[in-house]
C-alpha cells in the first residue's frame, strides 16, 4: 500500500480498510439512537454474522486491513498517541483527560477510542448525569467509507457533517499520516494547506464521493456533503491537476434518511453500467445535476444537465442503468432503496457485492448478465469469482441494512488496479 491509487470505482481491488462492528454498535438505546444517527438499534450478534460474510468475500479477493489494528499500531508511538489524544479530547469539549487516557496500552486505548470511555460516577455531577460515557462510542465506524476517500494518488480525509462522527476522521487522519503501511499524499478539509481557504460550512463524506475515471468525479451534495465541501475539491483539483478535469454534482433530497449519500441512489458497476434509483437519478424532479469543467487550473464551465447519465455521456462515459427495485413498481423501488438496494461495492470491473434481501434488484442484475453468487459459496471455495466475467455476490443484510448502509458504505478502498476503457 505504499502508493495508494484510486482512479475508478471498479478497478481491481488491491487493498481495503474495514471495521468489524463491536460493542460500540450495542452501546446505544432507543432514546439516544437518533443522536447516534441511527433510526433503530442493532442486534450485534446478527450484524456480526452478516458482516463476516462481507469480510470473508473481501479476504478472497484482496488485502484487508482493520481500523482497530491500524490504530493500535500507530498508538505504540508515544508522540502519535499524545498528539491524537489531545486532538480528540479538545474536539470533544475536554471532558476527558488525555494524560490519563495515555496511561493505557496501545491495544486497550484503541478499544476505548472506538468502544467508548465509561463515565465514572465519582462526583456529584457525574452521579447525576444521564450519560453513560465520558467519550461516546463510535457507533458508525463500521461505515468506513465516509471518514476517508481515495482521489487518484491522494487520500481525502472526511469532514463529517455531524460532530458524533468527527473522531472517525481524526483516527483516519492519524493512520494515513503515521502508519508505515501507507505512504500517501493527504488532503484534509479540517487542515487545509496550499493557501486554500476553508468555509466553515464545508462538509465532505465518502458516501457522496465517487471516482468515475482518473479525471472524472461524481459527487453528491445534500445533508452530509455541502457545496462548500465540493468547492474544497474544486480548489485542490485546480492546484494539483493539469489538463481537463470534470466534476458531476448531483443534488440529493434532504429527506428521507435513506438519501443521505449519493451511493444510496447511484453506484458504478463497470465501465459500461451503473446501479440507479430511478426516481432520483433519471425521473423528472427538482434536483439539479451540474457539470463543472476545470481546465488548465481554472473552472471553464458550469452548466446544468438533465441527469448524471447524460452528463457522463457528454464526456464519453456511456453507462447502461440497472434499476434498483426493478422498473415496474415504485413501491418496490422505494422499499429496496431504503434498505441500500442501490449501494453496491465493486471489487473488480463488473464484479460486485450487495444485500440479498433486495430480490427485485438482484433479479434486475441477473437480467443484465450478472451471475448471482452466494457469499458463503465464495468463502468456502465452492465457486470462484474469477470464473465469471460479471457477477453479484450476495451477503445477508437483515440487520446491517438497518444501520443505514450497504456494502459500499462498509468498505474504504486504498488501492485499485487500472481499468481498460
C-alpha positions in Angstrom: 0.0 0.0 0.0 3.0 2.3 -0.4 1.4 4.2 -3.3 -2.4 4.3 -2.8 -4.3 4.8 -6.1 -8.0 5.2 -6.7 -8.7 6.1 -10.4 -12.1 4.4 -10.6 -14.9 2.9 -8.5 -14.4 -0.5 -10.1 -10.7 -1.2 -10.8 -9.5 -4.5 -9.3 -9.4 -4.0 -5.6 -5.8 -4.3 -4.2 -6.4 -3.1 -0.6 -9.4 -2.1 1.6 -9.9 -0.9 5.1 -12.9 -2.2 7.1 -14.0 -2.3 10.7 -15.7 -5.3 12.4 -18.7 -3.9 14.4 -18.1 -4.4 18.1 -19.7 -3.4 21.4 -19.9 0.2 20.2 -22.9 -0.9 18.0 -24.9 -2.0 21.0 -23.8 0.8 23.3 -26.9 2.9 22.5 -30.5 2.9 23.5 -33.7 3.7 21.6 -33.7 7.1 23.3 -30.2 8.1 22.0 -30.2 6.1 18.7 -31.1 9.2 16.7 -28.3 11.2 18.3 -26.0 8.4 17.1 -27.5 8.8 13.5 -29.5 5.6 13.7 -33.2 5.1 13.3 -33.1 1.8 15.2 -30.8 -0.2 17.5 -29.0 -3.2 16.1 -28.5 -6.7 17.3 -24.7 -7.2 17.3 -24.7 -11.0 17.2 -26.7 -11.0 14.0 -24.9 -8.0 12.5 -21.6 -9.6 13.2 -22.5 -12.8 11.3 -23.7 -10.7 8.3 -20.6 -8.6 8.4 -18.4 -11.8 8.4 -19.8 -12.7 5.0 -18.7 -9.3 3.6 -15.3 -9.7 5.3 -14.9 -13.3 4.1 -15.5 -12.4 0.5 -13.1 -9.4 0.7 -10.4 -11.7 2.0 -10.8 -13.9 -1.0 -10.3 -11.1 -3.5 -7.9 -8.5 -1.8 -5.8 -7.4 1.1 -7.9 -6.5 4.1 -6.9 -4.1 6.8 -8.7 -3.3 10.0 -9.2 0.2 11.6 -8.6 -1.1 15.2 -5.4 -2.9 14.3 -4.0 0.1 12.4 -5.0 2.4 15.2 -3.4 0.3 17.9 -0.2 0.0 15.9 0.3 3.8 15.5 -0.6 4.4 19.2 2.6 2.5 20.1 4.4 5.7 19.1 4.2 7.9 22.2 4.3 11.1 20.1 1.5 10.0 17.9 -0.5 8.8 20.9 -0.2 12.1 22.8 -1.0 14.3 19.7 -4.1 12.2 18.8 -5.4 12.1 22.3 -5.0 15.9 22.8 -6.8 16.5 19.5 -9.7 14.1 20.3 -10.2 15.5 23.8 -10.0 19.1 22.6 -12.6 18.5 19.8 -14.9 16.7 22.3 -15.0 19.5 24.8 -12.1 18.4 27.1 -14.4 16.1 29.0 -11.6 13.5 29.2 -8.1 13.9 30.4 -5.7 12.9 27.6 -2.9 12.3 30.1 -4.9 9.7 32.0 -6.0 8.0 28.7 -2.4 7.9 27.6 -1.6 5.6 30.5 -3.3 2.7 28.8 -1.6 0.3 26.4 -2.0 0.9 22.7 -4.4 -2.0 22.3 -6.6 -1.0 25.2 -6.6 2.6 24.2 -7.6 1.7 20.6 -10.6 -0.2 22.1 -11.5 2.8 24.3 -11.4 5.3 21.5 -13.7 3.1 19.4 -16.0 1.5 22.0 -16.2 4.4 24.4 -14.8 5.6 27.7 -17.2 4.9 30.6 -18.1 7.9 32.8 -17.1 7.1 36.4 -19.8 8.2 38.9 -17.1 9.6 41.2 -18.5 13.0 41.9 -22.0 14.6 42.2 -22.0 16.0 38.6 -21.2 12.6 37.2 -23.5 10.8 39.5 -26.5 12.9 38.4 -25.5 12.8 34.7 -27.7 10.8 32.3 -24.6 10.0 30.2 -23.1 6.5 30.4 -19.9 7.5 28.5 -17.3 10.2 29.0 -16.2 9.7 25.4 -19.0 8.2 23.4 -18.7 5.1 21.3 -18.2 5.3 17.6 -21.5 3.7 16.6 -20.9 4.4 12.9 -17.3 3.3 12.5 -18.1 0.2 10.6 -19.2 2.5 7.8 -15.6 3.2 7.0 -16.4 4.8 3.6 -17.3 8.2 5.0 -14.2 9.2 7.0 -11.7 8.9 4.1 -11.8 8.6 0.4 -9.3 8.0 -2.4 -8.9 10.5 -5.2 -6.2 9.3 -7.6 -2.9 9.3 -5.6 -4.3 11.3 -2.7 -6.4 10.3 0.3 -9.0 12.8 1.3 -10.0 12.9 5.0 -13.7 13.3 5.5 -15.1 16.5 7.1 -18.1 15.0 8.8 -21.5 16.7 8.9 -22.2 15.5 12.5 -20.0 16.0 15.5 -20.7 12.5 16.7 -18.5 11.2 13.8 -15.6 13.7 14.0 -13.4 11.2 15.9 -13.6 8.8 13.0 -11.9 11.4 10.7 -9.3 12.2 13.4 -8.4 8.5 13.6 -8.2 8.0 9.8 -6.0 11.2 9.5 -3.7 9.8 12.2 -3.5 6.4 10.5 -2.7 7.7 7.0 -0.2 10.2 8.4 1.7 7.8 10.7 1.3 4.2 9.7 4.2 2.7 7.9 1.9 0.7 5.7 0.8 3.8 3.9 2.8 6.5 2.0 0.3 8.8 0.5 -0.5 12.4 0.0 -3.3 13.7 2.2 -5.9 16.3 1.7 -7.8 17.3 4.8 -10.6 20.0 4.8 -10.0 20.4 8.6 -6.3 21.1 8.0 -6.1 22.9 4.6 -2.8 23.8 3.0 -1.6 25.2 -0.3 -3.3 28.5 0.7 -6.8 27.1 0.3 -9.3 28.9 2.5 -12.0 26.6 4.0 -15.5 27.8 4.5 -16.9 27.0 8.0 -19.8 25.2 6.3 -17.6 22.8 4.4 -18.5 19.1 4.9 -17.4 16.2 2.8 -18.2 12.5 3.3 -17.0 9.5 1.3 -20.5 8.2 0.6 -21.0 11.2 -1.6 -17.7 10.9 -3.5 -17.2 8.6 -6.5 -14.3 8.4 -9.0 -15.6 7.5 -12.4 -12.3 7.9 -14.3 -9.0 9.4 -13.5 -10.2 12.9 -14.4 -14.0 12.5 -13.7 -15.6 12.7 -10.3 -19.2 12.3 -9.4 -20.2 14.0 -6.1 -23.5 14.2 -4.2 -24.5 17.3 -2.2 -27.1 17.1 0.5 -27.4 16.7 4.2 -23.9 15.2 4.6 -21.7 16.9 1.9 -22.1 20.7 1.4 -21.5 22.7 -1.7 -18.6 24.3 0.2 -17.1 20.9 0.7 -17.2 20.3 -3.0 -15.6 23.7 -3.5 -12.7 22.3 -1.5 -12.3 19.5 -4.0 -12.5 22.0 -6.9 -9.8 24.2 -5.4 -7.5 21.2 -4.8 -8.0 19.9 -8.4 -7.2 23.3 -9.7 -3.9 23.3 -7.8 -2.9 19.6 -8.3 -4.1 18.6 -11.7 -3.4 19.9 -15.2 -5.4 19.1 -18.3 -9.2 18.8 -18.4 -11.0 17.6 -15.3 -14.7 17.1 -14.7 -16.9 17.1 -11.6 -20.5 16.0 -11.9 -22.5 17.3 -8.9 -25.9 15.7 -8.0 -28.2 17.4 -5.6 -29.9 15.0 -3.1 -33.1 15.2 -1.2 -32.9 16.2 2.5 -35.4 13.5 3.4 -35.9 10.7 4.0 -32.7 9.5 5.7 -32.1 6.8 3.1 -30.9 9.6 0.7 -28.1 10.7 3.0 -25.4 9.9 0.4 -25.1 9.7 -3.4 -24.1 6.0 -3.1 -27.6 5.3 -1.8 -29.1 6.2 -5.2 -26.2 5.7 -7.6 -23.2 3.4 -7.8 -20.8 2.3 -10.6 -20.8 -1.3 -11.5 -18.4 -1.3 -14.5 -17.1 0.8 -17.4 -20.5 0.5 -19.1 -23.1 0.1 -16.3 -24.3 1.6 -13.1 -27.0 1.0 -10.4 -29.5 3.8 -10.0 -32.6 4.6 -8.0 -34.7 5.8 -10.9 -37.0 8.3 -9.2 -34.0 10.4 -8.1 -31.5 9.9 -10.9 -33.5 9.9 -14.2 -37.1 10.7 -13.4 -38.2 14.4 -13.6 -37.7 16.2 -10.3 -36.3 19.5 -8.9 -32.9 18.0 -8.0 -30.2 19.5 -10.2 -27.2 17.8 -11.9 -24.4 20.2 -12.6 -21.3 19.6 -14.7 -18.2 21.5 -13.7 -15.2 21.6 -16.1 -11.7 22.5 -14.9 -9.1 23.2 -17.5 -5.5 24.5 -17.1 -6.2 25.1 -13.4 -9.4 27.2 -14.0 -13.1 26.5 -13.9 -14.0 26.9 -17.5 -17.6 25.7 -17.5 -20.5 25.2 -15.0 -23.7 24.0 -16.6 -26.8 22.0 -15.7 -27.5 18.6 -17.3 -30.7 16.5 -17.3 -29.1 13.8 -15.1 -25.8 12.1 -14.2 -26.0 9.6 -17.1 -26.4 12.4 -19.7 -23.6 14.4 -18.1 -21.2 11.4 -18.2 -22.2 10.5 -21.7 -21.1 14.0 -22.9 -17.6 13.2 -21.7 -17.5 9.7 -23.3 -18.7 7.6 -20.4 -21.8 5.8 -21.6 -23.5 3.8 -18.9 -26.4 1.5 -19.0 -28.5 1.9 -15.9 -29.7 -1.1 -13.8 -32.7 -0.2 -11.8 -32.8 -0.6 -8.0 -36.0 -2.4 -7.2 -36.7 -3.0 -10.9 -38.5 -0.6 -13.2 -42.2 -1.5 -12.9 -43.3 -0.9 -9.3 -42.5 2.3 -7.5 -43.4 0.8 -4.1 -40.8 -2.0 -4.6 -38.2 0.5 -5.8 -38.8 2.6 -2.7 -38.6 -0.3 -0.3 -35.4 -1.7 -1.7 -33.7 1.6 -2.0 -34.5 2.2 1.7 -32.5 -1.0 2.5 -29.5 0.0 0.4 -30.6 -1.6 -2.8 -28.6 0.8 -4.9 -25.5 0.6 -2.6 -23.2 -1.9 -4.4 -19.4 -2.3 -3.9 -17.3 -3.3 -7.0 -14.2 -5.3 -6.2 -13.4 -5.6 -9.9 -15.0 -4.4 -13.2 -18.4 -6.0 -13.3 -18.0 -7.9 -10.0 -19.9 -6.5 -7.1 -21.2 -7.2 -3.6 -24.7 -6.4 -2.3 -27.5 -7.4 0.0 -29.5 -10.5 -0.9 -32.7 -9.1 0.7 -33.3 -6.8 -2.3 -34.6 -9.5 -4.5 -36.1 -7.4 -7.3 -32.8 -5.5 -7.6 -30.9 -8.8 -7.8 -33.3 -10.1 -10.5 -32.6 -6.9 -12.4 -28.9 -7.5 -12.2 -29.3 -11.1 -13.3 -31.3 -10.0 -16.3 -28.4 -7.7 -17.2 -25.9 -10.5 -17.3 -24.7 -10.6 -13.7 -24.3 -14.2 -12.3 -25.8 -14.4 -8.8 -23.4 -16.0 -6.3 -23.8 -16.6 -2.6 -21.1 -15.2 -0.3 -20.9 -18.5 1.7 -20.1 -20.4 -1.5 -17.3 -18.0 -2.4 -15.8 -18.1 1.1 -15.9 -21.9 1.2 -14.2 -22.2 -2.2 -17.2 -23.9 -3.8 -17.1 -21.2 -6.6 -14.6 -18.6 -7.7 -15.4 -15.1 -8.8 -12.5 -15.5 -11.3 -14.7 -17.8 -13.3 -17.2 -15.1 -14.1 -17.0 -12.0 -16.2 -19.8 -10.4 -14.4 -21.2 -11.4 -11.0 -23.0 -10.2 -7.9 -22.0 -11.8 -4.6 -24.9 -11.7 -2.1 -24.5 -11.1 1.6 -27.2 -11.3 4.3 -28.4 -7.9 5.3 -31.4 -8.1 7.6 -29.6 -6.4 10.4 -26.7 -4.4 8.8 -29.1 -2.7 6.5 -31.0 -1.3 9.5 -27.9 0.7 10.3 -28.4 2.7 7.1 -25.8 1.5 4.7 -24.7 -1.3 2.3 -21.5 -2.9 1.0 -20.0 0.3 -0.4 -20.6 2.1 2.9 -18.7 -0.6 4.8 -15.5 -0.5 2.7 -12.8 2.1 2.2 -10.6 1.1 -0.8 -7.0 2.3 -0.6 -5.7 0.9 -3.9 -7.2 -0.3 -7.1 -5.8 -1.5 -10.4 -6.1 0.5 -13.6 -9.1 -0.1 -15.9 -9.2 -0.6 -19.6 -11.8 1.6 -21.2 
